Amino acid sequence: MKNYFLTLCAFALLLSSCKKEKLKDIDNRNFKMGFTSWSYGPDMEDRNDTYDFIQQNGDIYAEFIDDVIPWEAWMNGTELPTGFTDDVSFKAAERPADMDMILSVSLLNTGRTDLIEGFNGEVPEYTAMNDEHIEDAYFAHLSYLIDQFNPNYLILAMEANDLLLHNEARWPEYKLLMSNIRSRVRLAYPNLKITESITLHNWYETDATDKEAYVNEITEYVKNFDLVTISFYPFFKDLRSKNEYQKAFDFLHDHVNQPIAFIETNQLAEDLDVEAFDLHLKGDEKGQARYLETLFLNAHNKNYEFVIWWAHRDFDELWETFPDDVKDIGKLWRNTGLLDKDGSKREAWELWDEMFKK
């Protein structure tokens, strides 16, 4: 009888624990929430509306500088392109004074195979990624942006682990370059939290030939960061259930000892078909909401620093203006907003609003 009673007590405790795994049972969230400034449309009104939205519905936000780098100007000491300075000035002027801000900068190209291109459309010449002229130019680039935005967090480079996946030969050079960059940024800006973003989908379910070696290498590499910032798009691996999501989160928690933050993430709210990539994935509002709920529970239970959703609204209008050569890749994230293309709220929005008010 005693054992039976103990078993019942244990079962009751288990049920009680399970019941706590609901958003409604969280009284005060312990992580910050926000969006990127990615606009849903091409017009100035759309951009301004985006900044209004992220200020009203978050307590932190992220600026992404991931188009091109004015390598030539940084290397030659010439005038910066006005297209670059105008964009930075606009974004810096929109920075809300009462919100924390993450500055995320891309060193690598879209394919994560090499350095990002310059304004002339070409990658600067180098022998190794850690050549002195590359390091000096990139440090000048980062310093300019830090001084313009005064961020609370800096992503030194985006989705770093994908370089190891797509161009392994450059990885040792990249590590040397970033080691020097980290040292210089920490010396110049000692109060700034710095990191690089890591794609969880490609760390957790990697396509690397030697999967164990790849996972171990990235596990060691992230120990250099002040916090581990994650880029996670579960639909890239066709993850759709709470159990599948949680396995990815458990992997992350098992491989990281530092604070964790999500710098960019979302989930499909509609089916995705991209013929050029032979990609056909299922997506719906309920699945998107399942992912957001799982993300929030992990963020709260594991004390994440922040969660950034990219982006707040479907950007069909902006996508229509994309050049033909980038429309296919741009379509991947087009229908992942918490609002649809018309600005109507999806199921996941209700979860966001509920958690933000806690």
C-alpha positions as a printed Julia matrix, in Angstrom:
358×3 Matrix{Float64}:
  0.0    0.0     0.0
  2.86   2.36    0.84
  4.49   1.82   -2.56
  1.13   2.34   -4.25
  0.7    5.64   -2.38
  4.2    6.78   -3.34
  3.5    5.91   -6.97
  0.32   7.98   -6.91
  2.21  10.92   -5.37
  4.91  10.68   -8.03
  2.26  10.55  -10.75
  0.52  13.57   -9.26
  3.79  15.51   -9.2
  4.41  14.55  -12.82
  0.97  15.79  -13.81
  1.55  18.99  -11.88
  4.86  19.5   -13.67
  3.24  18.88  -17.02
  0.5   21.38  -16.28
  3.13  24.04  -15.69
  4.31  23.59  -19.26
  1.64  26.02  -20.45
  2.11  29.65  -21.36
 -0.9   30.64  -19.29
  0.84  29.39  -16.14
  3.83  31.72  -16.61
  3.3   34.83  -14.49
  6.4   36.85  -15.37
  8.54  36.05  -18.38
 12.28  36.24  -17.85
 13.46  36.95  -21.4
 13.15  39.86  -23.81
 11.02  39.67  -26.97
 11.25  41.5   -30.26
 11.41  41.58  -34.03
 13.81  42.57  -36.76
 13.23  45.81  -38.64
 12.62  43.91  -41.89
  9.81  45.74  -43.68
  6.82  44.03  -45.26
  6.7   46.55  -48.11
  9.04  48.72  -50.2
  7.61  52.16  -49.39
  8.73  54.57  -46.68
  5.29  54.29  -45.09
  5.81  50.52  -44.8
  9.22  50.97  -43.18
  7.92  53.54  -40.71
  4.95  51.32  -39.87
  7.37  48.45  -39.19
  9.34  50.51  -36.67
  6.1   51.59  -34.99
  5.03  47.96  -34.73
  8.27  46.63  -33.26
  8.36  49.44  -30.71
  4.82  48.71  -29.54
  5.15  44.93  -29.44
  8.64  44.23  -28.15
 11.19  45.33  -25.58
 14.21  44.61  -27.8
 14.75  44.57  -31.55
 17.39  43.68  -34.13
 18.93  45.57  -37.02
 20.46  43.41  -39.75
 23.27  44.87  -41.88
 23.64  42.0   -44.33
 23.52  43.33  -47.87
 27.02  44.32  -49.0
 30.15  45.77  -47.37
 31.9   48.84  -48.82
 35.21  46.97  -48.86
 36.82  49.32  -51.36
 36.15  52.41  -49.25
 37.39  50.8   -46.03
 40.57  49.53  -47.7
 41.39  52.65  -49.7
 40.22  55.32  -47.26
 37.81  56.73  -49.82
 34.32  58.13  -49.31
 31.67  55.65  -48.3
 28.87  55.0   -50.84
 25.81  57.12  -50.16
 23.56  54.08  -50.59
 25.3   52.58  -47.56
 25.47  55.68  -45.37
 21.89  56.74  -46.15
 20.52  53.33  -45.15
 22.55  53.23  -41.93
 21.57  56.81  -41.06
 17.87  56.07  -41.57
 17.98  52.96  -39.4
 20.05  54.64  -36.69
 17.62  57.58  -36.56
 14.74  55.13  -36.02
 16.38  53.52  -32.99
 13.98  53.81  -30.03
 15.77  55.31  -27.04
 13.99  53.06  -24.52
 14.59  49.69  -26.23
 17.58  47.37  -26.16
 19.0   46.73  -29.6
 20.97  43.94  -31.29
 23.18  44.8   -34.26
 23.66  41.78  -36.51
 26.29  42.11  -39.25
 27.04  39.69  -42.07
 30.64  38.98  -42.98
 29.7   36.01  -45.18
 27.76  35.87  -48.42
 24.23  34.47  -48.71
 25.49  30.98  -49.47
 27.92  31.15  -46.51
 30.77  30.06  -48.77
 32.96  33.19  -48.84
 33.16  36.81  -47.81
 30.19  38.99  -48.69
 30.5   41.07  -51.84
 31.39  44.75  -52.04
 29.42  47.52  -53.72
 31.14  46.62  -56.99
 29.6   43.14  -56.77
 32.94  41.46  -56.18
 34.61  39.8   -53.2
 37.85  41.58  -52.24
 41.06  39.79  -53.21
 42.81  37.9   -50.45
 45.17  35.02  -49.87
 43.53  33.95  -46.63
 40.43  35.27  -44.88
 42.57  36.49  -42.01
 44.76  38.67  -44.24
 45.56  41.93  -42.51
 43.75  44.11  -45.03
 40.55  42.04  -44.62
 40.75  42.22  -40.84
 41.4   45.97  -40.8
 38.59  46.68  -43.25
 36.06  44.57  -41.36
 37.02  46.08  -38.02
 36.55  49.55  -39.54
 33.15  48.44  -40.84
 32.06  47.15  -37.43
 33.39  50.22  -35.62
 31.45  52.55  -37.9
 28.23  50.62  -37.32
 28.72  50.36  -33.56
 29.28  54.11  -33.34
 26.17  54.78  -35.43
 23.81  52.44  -33.56
 25.23  52.14  -30.02
 23.87  48.58  -29.69
 23.57  46.47  -26.54
 24.59  43.31  -28.39
 26.73  42.77  -31.49
 26.59  39.77  -33.81
 30.09  39.9   -35.31
 29.15  37.55  -38.14
 25.97  35.75  -39.12
 25.48  31.97  -39.3
 29.18  31.22  -38.87
 28.86  27.44  -38.68
 27.46  27.31  -42.21
 30.89  28.3   -43.57
 32.33  25.11  -42.09
 29.49  23.21  -43.73
 29.8   24.81  -47.18
 33.5   25.72  -47.48
 35.48  23.73  -44.93
 38.84  24.83  -46.35
 38.18  28.44  -45.27
 37.15  27.57  -41.71
 40.63  27.72  -40.07
 41.24  31.14  -41.68
 37.84  32.35  -40.57
 38.52  31.32  -36.97
 41.82  33.22  -36.95
 40.14  36.3   -38.45
 37.33  36.27  -35.91
 39.67  35.69  -33.0
 41.49  38.91  -33.92
 38.24  40.78  -34.55
 36.8   39.7   -31.19
 39.92  40.91  -29.38
 39.87  44.29  -31.1
 36.15  44.85  -30.55
 36.37  43.87  -26.88
 39.26  46.27  -26.38
 37.51  49.17  -28.14
 34.01  48.49  -26.74
 34.44  46.7   -23.39
 30.77  46.99  -22.36
 29.37  45.45  -25.55
 28.21  41.83  -25.52
 29.57  40.14  -28.64
 28.87  36.86  -30.35
 28.33  35.23  -33.75
 25.1   33.57  -34.79
 24.84  29.8   -35.28
 22.2   27.97  -37.33
 20.61  25.43  -35.01
 19.0   23.52  -37.88
 22.43  22.91  -39.47
 24.12  22.16  -36.14
 21.41  19.8   -34.91
 20.64  18.05  -38.22
 23.84  18.67  -40.12
 24.56  17.48  -43.64
 28.29  17.32  -42.87
 30.09  14.18  -43.98
 31.52  13.64  -40.51
 28.57  14.68  -38.38
 30.18  14.01  -35.0
 33.29  16.02  -35.86
 31.16  18.9   -37.13
 28.98  19.0   -34.01
 32.02  18.84  -31.74
 33.82  21.6   -33.65
 30.9   24.0   -33.35
 30.36  23.05  -29.7
 33.96  24.09  -28.98
 33.77  27.19  -31.16
 30.77  28.76  -29.41
 32.72  28.77  -26.14
 34.38  31.94  -27.49
 31.09  33.88  -27.33
 29.63  36.02  -24.56
 26.31  34.34  -25.36
 25.25  31.79  -27.95
 22.9   33.42  -30.46
 20.81  31.08  -32.55
 19.35  31.3   -36.03
 16.67  28.62  -36.31
 14.29  27.87  -39.15
 12.76  24.47  -38.29
 11.0   24.17  -41.65
 14.41  23.89  -43.37
 14.55  20.39  -41.81
 10.78  19.84  -42.11
 10.31  19.88  -38.33
  6.61  20.31  -37.58
  5.64  18.71  -34.27
  6.23  19.86  -30.7
  8.28  16.73  -30.11
 10.52  17.47  -33.1
 10.97  21.07  -32.0
 11.8   20.01  -28.44
 14.46  17.55  -29.59
 16.23  20.42  -31.34
 16.02  22.57  -28.21
 17.28  19.7   -26.04
 20.26  19.3   -28.37
 21.03  22.99  -27.97
 20.82  22.88  -24.19
 23.02  19.78  -24.06
 25.77  21.49  -26.09
 25.85  24.98  -24.58
 26.83  26.28  -21.15
 26.64  30.05  -21.83
 23.48  32.16  -21.96
 21.33  31.46  -25.04
 19.44  33.89  -27.28
 17.51  33.54  -30.54
 18.55  36.28  -32.96
 16.35  35.12  -35.86
 13.67  32.48  -36.1
 10.23  31.77  -37.51
  8.04  29.0   -38.9
  5.9   28.6   -42.0
  2.28  29.71  -41.74
  1.47  28.57  -45.3
  2.68  25.85  -47.66
  6.01  26.6   -49.32
  6.7   25.64  -52.94
  9.91  26.73  -54.63
 10.28  24.88  -57.92
 13.85  26.06  -58.49
 14.95  24.28  -55.29
 12.51  21.36  -55.73
 11.21  22.38  -52.33
  7.67  21.56  -51.25
  6.91  21.94  -47.55
  3.69  21.97  -45.58
  2.91  24.92  -43.34
 -0.11  26.32  -41.54
 -1.1   28.68  -38.74
 -1.49  25.95  -36.15
  1.97  24.57  -36.84
  3.45  28.04  -36.57
  1.7   28.54  -33.23
  2.97  25.16  -31.98
  6.52  26.21  -32.71
  6.18  29.62  -31.05
  4.68  28.06  -27.92
  7.54  25.55  -27.71
 10.08  28.33  -28.23
  8.55  30.47  -25.47
  8.46  27.6   -22.97
 12.14  26.84  -23.59
 13.07  30.52  -23.49
 11.39  30.91  -20.12
 12.52  27.63  -18.56
 16.13  27.98  -19.74
 16.43  31.74  -19.13
 17.21  32.84  -22.68
 18.32  36.46  -23.0
 16.01  37.29  -25.9
 13.87  35.91  -28.73
 13.73  37.75  -32.06
 11.06  36.77  -34.62
 11.96  37.46  -38.24
  9.79  39.08  -39.52
  6.6   40.39  -37.95
  4.49  40.37  -41.16
  4.48  38.52  -44.48
  6.43  40.58  -47.01
  4.66  39.72  -50.28
  4.71  43.38  -51.34
  8.43  43.72  -50.77
  9.09  40.35  -52.42
  7.43  41.56  -55.63
 10.21  44.16  -55.95
 13.05  41.61  -55.61
 15.28  41.07  -58.66
 14.53  37.79  -60.42
 17.81  36.21  -59.32
 16.9   36.44  -55.61
 13.14  35.87  -55.74
 13.44  32.14  -55.15
 15.56  32.44  -52.04
 13.48  35.38  -50.77
 10.35  33.29  -51.04
 11.63  30.91  -48.34
 10.74  33.32  -45.52
  7.97  35.31  -47.22
  4.99  33.74  -45.41
  6.31  33.35  -41.87
  4.96  36.52  -40.26
  2.76  36.63  -37.18
  0.61  38.84  -39.39
 -0.32  37.81  -42.92
  0.3   39.94  -46.01
 -2.85  42.0   -45.33
 -1.87  42.67  -41.71
 -4.43  40.23  -40.25
 -3.36  38.45  -37.06
 -2.51  34.76  -37.14
 -2.96  32.29  -34.27
  0.69  32.69  -33.24
  0.14  36.4   -32.8
 -2.22  35.73  -29.89
  0.56  33.73  -28.19
  3.05  36.53  -28.8
  0.71  39.17  -27.4
 -0.1   37.01  -24.37
  3.55  36.41  -23.54
  4.66  39.98  -24.2
  2.21  41.28  -21.61
  3.6   39.01  -18.88
